[in-house]
């Protein structure tokens, strides 16, 4: 599946933000910051990653239902999506 350009840019923007948050957490650990502060930032990072996952899932679901190829039925595509989502911790 290829993402539409607008969705691709939105996901890349989110990933850059996540990357910055991860660097910030690393810096906090190196500086010996308070554990509660670090956990708060990790919770924000987890939330940001979840948001990116939801966005990608939405586009994947739309694409797989609209454009099932010769190798995969829409049902198989949806089952693949469900399988991945069930592996994702909440």
Secondary structure as GFF3:
##gff-version 3
##sequence-region A 1 90
A	DSSP	alpha_helix	5	30	.	.	.	ID=ss1
A	DSSP	alpha_helix	35	66	.	.	.	ID=ss2
A	DSSP	alpha_helix	74	87	.	.	.	ID=ss3
###
